[in-house]
Amino acid sequence: MRLRMLEPDRLPAAVTTVVITLLAACGEGATNPEQPNRPPAVVGELPAQVLAADGTVRLDASAYFSDPDGDALTYSALALDSSFVKIFVFGPEISLFGKNRGWPWLNETSITVAAMDPAGLSATQDMRVTVEAGDVGFHEDFDSLLSSNWRLTDALGRVEDGVLRLTSRSGSTGKARRQLNASMLEWEIRTRLTRARDSMTVRIVANTTESVIRALALDIGPGVLVDGNATNYRVLFLHSAGGWLAAGAGNHRTFDTAGPAVNVGLVLGHGQMSVTLDGQSIHTEPGVDFGLAGVELWVVPLDGAADRQALFEWVQVAGVVQ
């Protein structure tokens, strides 16, 4: 039996349709499956940035990312520590603003920059950012003569071997005062000090920017009975109408005797003030929110003697400028 090939124009209509469809599916006109979406890619390393204490840096994030599918990308940036650098993102432009003007040391952090496509796929990379030291706070090591930034009242201030020996005169309170160039909102005063004798109190004073509560203070030394317990540190407020008022008191074994050097501080932040010892909070006073304008160191004789003395190895003041 011999089979005879029929010409397409002689095939039945239904068969012709099937043949044409099969030819189209198998021929050059066939299309490939749709290409899957691919994530953005990193095309260059974000350079490390150095900002002035209140300086600004801008960079174009699109120079460091690309999308293999040609999709439009959106960008974001997040700092590991945002306390001294602000970030704003406008399209691909990332702006960094230093806010370290009140901190007397360098601060470093890492910023993660992300590029995302419309489907939510992303690529990230980190960038180191350094913000330079500020010009309002200070770190005083007393490595030479007492600087002219300190003003003495009823006191002798002698620097020996990197230590300030602050001595009272005439049996009255001896004071060393240093004004800041600008006021601070959240702030800290820290010092390493030694009391020479038990018959004295050291007072660390934070002068405020307020007219009613003019100063906050920390006393270290013999105190008064509170609920039947002897205290050796006190928190005081200087009210313009009523003088020094005790806000809180406590007793810590570290302050029991004179002699050993201790690291103490007054720290104000988030609406409360803390007394710190070796960096750890030992007492807090809530509802406190006063700007800092200056710092004072006092030596307060309790027996009227003229030679009561405290030794300060260093004093550090830092904060966020108003």
ABEGO torsion letter per residue (X at the ends): XBBBBBBAAABBAAAAAAAAAAAAAABAABBBBBBBBBBBBBABBBBBBBBBAABBBBBBAAAABBBAAGBBBBBBBBBABAAABBBBBBEABBBBBBBAAABABBBBBBBBBBBBBAAGBBBBBBBBBBBBBBAABBBBAGABBBBAABBBBGBBBBBBGGBBBBBBBGGBBBBBBBBBABBBBBBBBBBBBBBABAABBBBBBBBBABAABABBBBBBEBBBBBGGBBBABBBBBBBAAAEBBBABBBBBAAAABBGBBBBBBBBBBGGBBBBBBGGBBABBBBGBBBBBABBBBBBBBAAGBAABBBBBABBBBBEBBX
